[in-house]
């Protein structure tokens, strides 16, 4: 039988504190490691000169969207981890490779591409979906992301 102490309703302050505690735990255990990893990877690529090489190779393709070639690393990273994609974008921004407008253009793409590799494994892998469909699913995320870049460019032209 429940006692009055175990059925006590929480007040708004208790609910807020519980929510803040849960949010802090999620942020420090899920998001922060991905963002820090992304900063470290971009720094390693920059120091070794590989970031410049990626930029040169991807420049013609990314120029279609008005972005520097290095912005391709944001999209590739976001496929694996949305937090990582944000970290790469911020790292490129703080190093001066991306400007505020380019960062604004990339943000919706990061969310649309939103770590499909992890989601495919979590959702489709356990449900028995045929693996031959995985490439199509991930490709649709990538196509949506690229379309969002063009949409954001159009929106920013009229603002």
N, C-alpha and C positions, 0 to 999 in steps of 0.2 A: 504494500500500500504506500502511495506517495505521501510524503510529508510536506507540509507547507513550505519548508525551506527548499526542497528540490523542484517545486513547481513555480517558484518565484519568477515573475516576468522581469526581463532585463529592461532597464531604462535606456533612453536614447544615448546617454554618455557611454554606458557599458557596450552597447551595440557598436558605437563609433570606435571605441578602443579595440574591440575584437576585430572589426573590419580593418582598421589601420595596422594592427599586428599581422593579420593574414596578408594584407597587401605588401607590407615590408618583407615578410618571409618570401612571398612569390618574387618580389623584385630582386632580393639578394641571392636567391637560389636559382632562379630561372633566367632573368633578364641580364643582370649585371655580369655574370661570367661570359655570356655571349658578346656583350658590348666590349668588354675588356679584351677578349680574344680577338675581336675584329680590329681594335686599335693596334694591338701587337702585330697582327698579321700584316696590316697595311704598313706599319713602320718597318717591318722586316723587308717587305717588298720594295719600299722606298729606298732603304739603305743599300740593298743589294742591286738596285737598278732595274729590278724586274717590273716595278710599277710603271716606270717609263716605257719599257718594252711593251707591256700590255696596252698602255695608252697609245703608242704608235700603231700597234697592230689593230686595235679596235677603233681608232679614230675615224676611219671612213664610215664605219657602220654607225657609230654613236653620233656622228655629225648629222645623220638623217633626222635626229631628234634635237639637234642643237646642243649636244653635250660633249664634253671631252672624252677621249677614249678610255680614260681611267674610270669613268662612271660605269663601265661594264662590270667592274668588280663589285659594285653595289648590287647589281641585279643577280649576278652569279651567287654572291654570298646570301642574298635574301632567299634564294631557292632553298638553301640549307637551313637558314635560321633568320627569322624576321629581326630579332634583336641584333644578330650579326650584321645584317644589311644596314640597320640604323647606325651601328657602330662604325661601319666602313664609310657610310655617307658623312657622318660627323667627323671622322678622321680626315677625309678628303676635304671637307669644308674648313677645318681648322688649319690644314696645311696650305690652303689657298687654291687648291685645284678646282673645287666647286665654289661658285658664288651663291648668294642667297636665292636668286631666281632658279638656278639649276637645282639646288637642294629642294626648293618648293616643287619643282617639276617631278623630281624623283620620289617624293614621299608617297603619293598614291600608288605608284608602281611597286614600292616595297611592300605595301599592305596587300596589294592584289596578288603579288607573286607569293607572298606569305608562307614560307617554308612548306611547300607541298611535299617535299621528300619525307619530312617527319610525319605529316598528316596522312600521306598514303600508307606509310607503315602502321600508324596507329589505327586508322579507320578501316582502310580497305584490306590491309594485310590480315587482320583478324576476322574479317567478314567473309573471306573466301572469294573476293572479286578476282577475276582472271588477270594475271599479271601483264598480259599483252595490252591491257588498257591503260596501264600506268603512264606510259610515254605520252599518250594522248591527253591524259588528265594534267600532267605537268606542263605539256605544251600549251594547253588552253590557259593556264595560269600565266605563262610567259607572254603569250599573245595579248591577253588582257592588260598586263603590265605595260607592254609597249604601246598599246592603244591609249592607255591612260596618260602616258608621257605626251603624246600628241594632243590629247584633250586638254591637259594642263597648259601646254604651250598656247593653245588657242584661247583659253580662259585668260591667261596672263596678258595676251595681246590686247584684250578688250577692257582690261582693268586699269 
